[in-house]
Amino acid sequence: MENKIVTLKQGNKNKQLCCSECGGDNIEWQVWADEFDVVSDGDGTREIWCDDCEEHNKSVLKDDYKKE
């Protein structure tokens, strides 16, 4: 069985979430998808991969990051 990577384009919307450690918005989530491409959030954690930190961290709202 081959791995399939799906990229969803959302246009030029402003990103609302960021990395809890560095504040960067270059973040990715790992999700579960069934054979019909229905995506679930798995265990419900907010764990992300930050391409800026190159670490697994949590996601937070950008407004909340600025308050810290």
SULBELRA-V559143 format. One record per pair of residues at least 6 apart in sequence whose ideal C-beta (glycine too) atoms are under 7 Angstrom apart, sorted by the first residue. I is the first residue (numbers start at 0). J is the second residue. Records with the same first field share a line. If there is no record, write none. Layout:
I->J / J
This chain:
5->36
14->24
15->60 / 61
16->24 / 26 / 58 / 59 / 60 / 61
17->23 / 24 / 26 / 58 / 59 / 61 / 64
18->26 / 47 / 49 / 51 / 52 / 56 / 58
19->56 / 57 / 58 / 59 / 64
20->49 / 52 / 54 / 56
21->49 / 51 / 52
22->64
23->49 / 51 / 52
25->49 / 50 / 51
26->47 / 48 / 49 / 58
27->47 / 48
28->47
30->38 / 39 / 40 / 41
31->39 / 41
32->38
45->57 / 58
46->55 / 57
47->56 / 57 / 58
48->55
49->56
